[in-house]
Amino acid sequence: MQVGDAIFNAIPSQWLKDDLDHLGIPEDMRLLFPVVKSASAVGLYLGLRRPTLGRLTAAALIVYFVLALGAHARVRDPALKAAPAAGMLAWSVVAFRAFSGAATAAG
């Protein structure tokens, strides 16, 4: 999911520009999205061998998606528009718990 999202954010599209404009994301910050999303994909992948890194990456994603939900709430988006961020937040919590269990078992 993170790799696909990183690619989506790296390829300019009018829909993405309009959405980020709506959320009030400054233009100069938008270049960070593909970098952060790619780094998170790498962190999750490497976390399969190093659960502590996976747990740290998942925790960072939890913060990221909580902030994303806050951005949607700030502009009073309907729940359906924020649903992808909520779903990814839930997935990140599951990943955090999975890596936490793996770290405990490994360690």
Long-range contacts (C-beta under 8 A, 24 or more apart in sequence): 1-88, 1-91, 2-37, 2-38, 2-40, 2-41, 2-44, 2-61, 3-37, 3-38, 3-41, 5-37, 6-33, 6-34, 6-37, 6-38, 6-41, 7-34, 9-33, 9-34, 9-37, 10-34, 22-75, 23-71, 23-72, 23-74, 23-75, 24-71, 24-74, 24-75, 25-71, 36-64, 40-64, 44-95, 47-99, 51-99, 51-100, 51-102, 51-103, 51-106, 52-99, 52-103, 54-95, 54-98, 54-99, 54-102, 55-96, 55-99, 55-100, 55-103, 58-92, 58-93, 58-95, 58-96, 58-99, 59-96, 61-88, 61-92, 61-95, 62-89, 62-92, 62-93, 62-96, 64-92, 65-89, 65-92
